[in-house]
């Protein structure tokens, strides 16, 4: 697993990068292709409209020809045969608009101009913003197509040259806007893929951690059960000894050892079963009114002998004015017991443990603090102490007995009672665990 996990991450990462690159390349190619298509359609539409208008060249209009001389006479004579003399600007606009619609270009804005030329070039017809768009060659592009006079028409040699000019905004900007929905959809797909990648890696990482925790738990459980079993085995062998069988005191001693180790194994089994029930959120609380100080004092008395063996001290400073809560007495007692047990177990070698247990209260909650001068915890350990099966190791994996379920159990019980637990620690200096529990409603002091 240690070797395959990084390989899987690398392969998935490369696949994800490849998919993103292909998606971006596909969008870019689609943009270029669509841009070329629109340019070709605008040019083709300009040609079609110019050819349609050419049919009207060379045919005299109803306008009268004013006589003149020289170039001016030629210029005036040609005007009745020009398209610009037959159609208004609005009529030309409608004709071009219809042509754009036929070619699926209805979303493309345009301006147009109809230029005539003889001895001079002039604009016969033009739309409102034609000149502004025509002069702005950066943001606009023009398409032009000449109008040819039909062969054999009356004004074939009289009509002056004409050119249809259509100006549109840069096609790339228009195409980009039209493709925004597809781009958004593509980005969403990429987002979904990245999210799926993240969830996959996170799930795999958690599974890896669960596997490691499981292995540690099995190792710890094996160790925890082997010790009492070995002790029981030695005690049973001792009981078979004839000298022991004749000595009632020794019989009682070894029988006591067997009973004590048996009870120890039962406690371990119960701890595991309780953890399994809590994992399924089956915490059944038998709530009743309890005195927090009385429970703490009872539990503290049980730890007095253990601390005396290590030449340690337990200081209780129960200052809470309100100390009546609704709680499950068994679970609450176990909670305090587990916290004191941790404070004693994780004491420093050759340093007498000093444990301080204090209480305080406000109008709504009671605060319980347990401080010690033990080995403390690193920041990384502090983040994980409430995780199930997690144990802070100090070298030898079995230097401190247990399954790593104590604080997980404590957190579950505290939260089941509507409380909050917090931990603070400095590596090498000790730890402090704080519990806030709601007071019994009838005993809360008014604000």
C-alpha positions in Angstrom: 0.0 0.0 0.0 2.9 2.4 0.8 4.3 1.9 -2.7 1.1 1.8 -4.7 -0.6 4.8 -3.1 1.9 7.4 -4.4 1.9 5.6 -7.8 -1.9 5.8 -8.0 -1.8 9.6 -7.1 0.8 10.2 -9.9 -1.3 8.2 -12.4 -4.5 10.0 -11.5 -2.8 13.4 -11.5 -1.3 12.7 -15.0 -4.7 11.6 -16.3 -6.4 14.7 -14.8 -3.8 17.0 -16.4 -4.2 15.2 -19.7 -8.0 15.6 -19.6 -7.7 19.3 -18.8 -5.2 19.9 -21.6 -7.4 18.0 -24.1 -10.5 19.9 -23.0 -8.7 23.3 -23.3 -7.3 22.3 -26.7 -10.8 21.2 -27.9 -12.2 24.5 -26.8 -9.5 26.5 -28.6 -9.9 24.5 -31.8 -13.7 24.9 -31.7 -13.2 28.6 -31.2 -10.8 28.9 -34.2 -13.1 26.7 -36.4 -16.2 28.6 -35.4 -14.4 31.9 -36.1 -13.4 30.8 -39.6 -16.9 29.6 -40.3 -18.5 32.9 -39.3 -15.9 34.8 -41.4 -16.7 32.7 -44.4 -20.4 33.1 -43.9 -20.1 36.9 -43.6 -18.0 37.1 -46.8 -20.4 34.8 -48.6 -23.5 36.8 -47.5 -21.8 40.0 -48.7 -21.3 38.4 -52.1 -24.9 37.1 -52.3 -26.4 40.5 -51.4 -24.0 42.2 -53.8 -25.1 39.9 -56.6 -28.7 40.4 -55.8 -28.3 44.2 -55.9 -26.4 43.9 -59.2 -29.7 42.8 -60.9 -31.0 46.4 -60.4 -28.0 48.1 -62.0 -28.3 49.4 -65.6 -32.1 49.9 -65.4 -33.2 53.5 -65.4 -35.0 54.9 -62.4 -37.8 57.4 -62.3 -35.4 60.2 -61.6 -34.9 62.8 -64.3 -31.5 63.3 -65.8 -30.2 66.8 -65.6 -28.1 67.7 -68.6 -24.5 68.8 -68.0 -21.1 68.9 -69.6 -17.9 67.0 -69.2 -17.3 64.8 -66.2 -20.2 66.2 -64.3 -22.6 65.3 -67.2 -21.2 61.8 -67.2 -21.6 61.6 -63.3 -25.2 62.8 -63.4 -26.1 60.6 -66.3 -24.9 57.5 -64.5 -26.8 58.1 -61.3 -30.3 56.9 -62.5 -28.7 53.5 -63.3 -27.1 53.0 -59.9 -28.4 50.8 -57.0 -27.9 53.6 -54.6 -30.4 55.7 -56.5 -33.1 53.0 -56.3 -33.0 52.0 -52.6 -33.0 53.9 -49.4 -30.6 53.1 -46.6 -33.4 51.5 -44.6 -34.3 49.2 -47.6 -30.7 48.2 -48.0 -30.5 47.5 -44.2 -33.6 45.2 -44.4 -32.2 43.4 -47.4 -28.8 42.7 -45.6 -30.6 41.7 -42.4 -32.6 39.1 -44.3 -29.4 37.8 -45.9 -27.8 37.5 -42.4 -30.8 35.6 -41.0 -30.7 33.1 -43.9 -27.1 32.3 -43.1 -27.7 32.0 -39.3 -25.9 35.2 -38.6 -28.8 37.0 -36.9 -26.7 37.6 -33.8 -24.0 39.4 -35.7 -24.4 43.2 -35.6 -23.3 45.1 -38.8 -23.1 48.4 -40.4 -23.0 48.9 -44.2 -22.1 51.3 -46.9 -22.7 51.5 -50.7 -19.9 53.3 -52.4 -20.0 54.6 -55.9 -17.1 55.8 -58.0 -16.6 57.7 -61.2 -14.1 60.5 -61.5 -14.5 60.6 -57.7 -15.5 58.1 -55.0 -18.5 58.9 -52.9 -20.9 57.2 -50.5 -24.3 56.6 -52.1 -25.9 55.0 -49.0 -24.7 54.2 -45.6 -25.9 53.2 -42.1 -25.7 55.5 -39.1 -22.4 54.2 -37.5 -20.8 53.0 -40.8 -18.0 55.6 -40.8 -17.1 55.0 -37.1 -16.9 51.2 -37.5 -15.1 51.5 -40.8 -12.4 53.7 -39.3 -11.9 51.4 -36.3 -9.9 48.7 -37.9 -8.8 47.2 -34.5 -12.2 46.2 -33.2 -14.0 45.8 -36.6 -13.5 44.0 -39.8 -14.9 45.1 -43.2 -16.0 42.9 -46.2 -16.5 44.3 -49.6 -17.9 43.0 -52.9 -18.3 44.9 -56.2 -21.7 45.3 -57.9 -21.5 44.3 -61.6 -24.0 45.5 -64.3 -25.9 42.8 -66.1 -24.7 42.4 -69.7 -27.1 43.8 -72.3 -28.9 46.2 -69.8 -29.8 49.7 -71.0 -27.3 51.4 -68.7 -24.5 48.8 -69.0 -22.0 51.4 -70.1 -23.6 54.3 -68.2 -23.8 53.1 -64.6 -20.8 54.0 -62.4 -19.0 51.4 -60.4 -20.5 50.5 -57.0 -19.2 48.4 -54.1 -21.1 47.0 -51.2 -19.2 47.2 -47.9 -20.4 45.4 -44.7 -18.6 46.1 -41.4 -18.9 43.7 -38.4 -17.2 43.6 -35.0 -14.2 41.3 -34.6 -15.5 37.8 -35.2 -13.4 36.3 -32.4 -15.1 38.4 -29.7 -18.5 37.5 -31.1 -17.7 33.8 -31.3 -16.2 33.8 -27.8 -19.4 35.2 -26.4 -21.6 32.7 -28.3 -19.5 29.8 -26.9 -19.6 31.0 -23.3 -22.3 28.4 -22.3 -20.2 25.6 -23.7 -17.1 27.0 -22.0 -19.0 27.2 -18.7 -20.2 23.6 -19.1 -16.6 22.5 -19.9 -15.3 24.3 -16.9 -18.0 22.6 -14.7 -16.9 19.2 -16.1 -13.3 20.0 -15.2 -14.5 21.1 -11.8 -16.4 17.8 -11.3 -13.4 15.8 -12.4 -11.1 17.7 -10.0 -13.6 17.2 -7.2 -13.9 13.5 -8.0 -10.1 13.3 -8.0 -9.9 15.0 -4.6 -12.6 12.8 -3.1 -10.9 9.7 -4.4 -7.6 10.7 -3.0 -9.1 11.7 0.3 -11.0 8.4 0.6 -7.9 6.4 -0.3 -5.9 8.4 2.3 -8.6 7.7 4.9 -8.6 4.0 4.0 -4.9 4.0 4.4 -5.1 5.5 7.8 -7.9 3.1 8.8 -5.7 0.2 7.7 -2.8 1.5 9.8 -5.0 2.1 12.8 -6.5 -1.4 12.4 -3.0 -2.9 12.4 -2.0 -0.9 15.5 -5.2 -1.9 17.2 -4.6 -5.6 16.5 -1.0 -5.3 17.8 -2.2 -3.5 20.9 -5.1 -5.9 21.5 -2.7 -8.9 21.1 -0.3 -7.4 23.7 -3.1 -6.4 26.1 -4.6 -9.9 26.1 -1.3 -11.8 26.0 -0.1 -10.2 29.3 -3.1 -11.3 31.5 -3.2 -14.7 29.8 0.4 -15.3 30.5 -0.1 -14.2 34.1 -3.1 -16.5 34.5 -1.1 -19.4 32.9 1.7 -18.9 35.4 -0.7 -18.6 38.3 -2.4 -21.9 37.2 0.9 -23.7 37.0 1.8 -22.4 40.5 -1.5 -23.8 41.9 -0.5 -27.2 40.7 2.6 -27.1 42.8 2.2 -29.3 45.9 3.7 -26.8 48.3 1.3 -24.1 47.1 -1.6 -26.5 47.4 -0.8 -27.1 51.0 -0.5 -23.4 51.8 -3.9 -21.7 52.0 -2.3 -18.2 51.9 -0.5 -18.9 48.6 -3.7 -20.5 47.2 -5.6 -17.4 48.0 -2.8 -15.2 46.6 -2.7 -17.0 43.2 -6.4 -17.3 43.0 -6.6 -13.5 43.6 -4.2 -13.0 40.7 -6.3 -15.1 38.3 -9.5 -13.3 39.4 -7.8 -9.9 38.9 -6.4 -10.7 35.5 -9.8 -12.1 34.4 -11.5 -8.9 35.5 -8.9 -6.9 33.6 -9.6 -8.9 30.4 -13.4 -8.4 30.9 -12.8 -4.6 31.2 -10.9 -4.6 27.9 -13.6 -6.5 26.1 -16.3 -4.2 27.5 -14.2 -1.2 26.3 -14.2 -2.6 22.8 -17.9 -3.4 22.9 -18.8 0.1 24.2 -16.7 1.6 21.4 -18.6 -0.5 18.8 -21.9 0.7 20.2 -20.9 4.3 20.1 -19.6 3.9 16.6 -23.2 3.0 15.7 -24.4 6.0 17.8 -26.2 3.7 20.3 -25.3 5.6 23.4 -28.1 5.0 25.9 -28.0 7.6 28.7 -29.8 7.0 32.0 -30.1 10.7 32.9 -30.6 11.7 36.5 -29.6 14.5 38.8 -26.0 14.0 40.0 -23.6 16.0 42.1 -20.5 16.6 40.0 -18.3 17.3 43.0 -19.3 14.0 44.7 -18.5 11.9 41.6 -15.1 13.7 41.1 -14.2 13.1 44.8 -15.1 9.4 44.6 -13.0 8.9 41.4 -10.2 10.9 42.9 -10.0 8.7 45.9 -9.5 5.6 43.7 -6.5 7.2 42.1 -4.9 8.2 45.4 -3.1 4.8 45.8 -1.8 4.8 42.2 -0.3 8.3 42.7 1.2 7.3 46.0 3.1 4.4 44.3 4.6 7.0 41.9 5.1 9.6 44.8 2.7 11.8 42.9 -0.1 14.1 44.1 -3.7 14.9 43.1 -4.9 18.4 43.9 -8.7 19.0 43.8 -9.9 22.6 43.6 -13.7 22.3 43.4 -14.8 26.0 43.2 -18.0 25.7 41.1 -20.9 27.3 42.9 -23.4 25.3 40.8 -22.5 21.7 40.4 -25.8 19.8 39.8 -26.2 18.4 36.3 -28.5 15.9 34.5 -26.2 13.1 33.4 -25.6 9.3 33.3 -23.8 8.6 36.5 -21.9 5.6 35.1 -20.8 7.3 31.9 -19.9 10.5 33.7 -17.8 8.6 36.3 -16.0 6.7 33.5 -15.4 10.0 31.8 -13.6 11.5 34.8 -11.8 8.2 35.4 -10.4 8.0 31.9 -9.1 11.6 32.1 -7.3 11.0 35.4 -6.0 7.7 34.1 -4.5 9.4 31.1 -2.9 12.1 33.3 -1.2 9.3 35.4 -0.3 7.0 32.5 1.4 9.8 30.4 3.6 11.1 33.3 7.3 11.6 32.8 9.8 8.9 33.8 11.4 9.5 37.2 9.3 12.6 37.8 6.5 12.5 40.4 3.2 13.2 38.6 1.2 16.2 39.7 -2.4 16.3 38.7 -4.8 19.2 39.3 -8.6 18.8 39.0 -10.6 22.0 39.3 -14.2 23.2 38.7 -15.9 26.5 38.0 -19.3 27.6 36.8 -21.3 30.4 35.3 -25.0 30.8 35.0 -25.4 28.1 32.4 -22.4 25.7 32.4 -19.9 24.0 34.7 -16.3 23.8 33.6 -14.1 20.9 34.6 -10.3 21.1 34.1 -7.7 18.4 34.5 -4.1 19.5 34.3 -0.9 17.5 34.6 2.9 17.9 34.4 3.3 14.9 32.0 5.0 14.4 28.7 2.6 16.7 26.9 1.7 16.4 23.2 2.9 17.8 19.9 0.6 19.9 17.8 0.1 17.0 15.4 -0.8 14.6 18.2 -3.1 17.2 19.8 -5.2 17.3 16.6 -5.8 13.5 16.6 -6.2 12.6 20.3 -9.9 12.3 20.0 -9.7 9.9 17.0 -10.7 6.3 17.6 -7.8 3.9 18.2 -5.2 6.8 18.0 -2.4 6.5 20.6 0.4 8.9 21.1 3.5 6.8 21.1 6.7 7.6 22.8 9.1 5.2 21.2 7.9 1.7 22.2 4.4 1.1 20.9 3.5 -0.7 24.1 5.0 1.7 26.6 1.5 2.8 27.6 -1.2 0.2 27.8 -4.6 0.7 26.2 -6.4 0.6 22.8 -6.5 4.3 22.1 -10.3 4.4 22.9 -10.2 6.4 26.1 -10.4 10.0 24.8 -12.6 8.9 21.9 -15.1 7.5 24.5 -14.8 10.7 26.6 -15.6 13.0 23.6 -18.6 10.8 22.7 -20.0 10.9 26.2 -19.4 14.7 26.6 -21.2 15.4 23.3 -24.0 13.0 24.2 -24.6 15.2 27.3 -24.6 18.4 25.2 -21.1 19.4 26.3 -17.8 20.4 24.7 -14.3 19.1 25.4 -11.1 20.9 24.5 -7.4 20.0 24.8 -4.3 22.1 25.2 -0.8 20.8 25.6 2.9 21.8 25.4 5.3 19.0 24.5 7.5 18.2 27.5 5.5 20.4 29.9 2.1 18.8 30.3 -1.5 18.9 29.2 -4.8 20.4 30.1 -8.2 19.0 29.2 -11.3 21.2 29.7 -14.9 20.0 29.7 -18.0 22.2 29.6 -21.3 20.6 30.5 -24.7 22.3 30.8 -26.1 22.8 34.3 -29.4 21.3 35.4 -32.0 23.9 34.1 -33.7 24.3 37.5 -30.3 25.0 39.2 -29.1 27.8 36.8 -28.7 31.1 38.4 -30.6 34.1 36.8 -28.5 36.5 34.8 
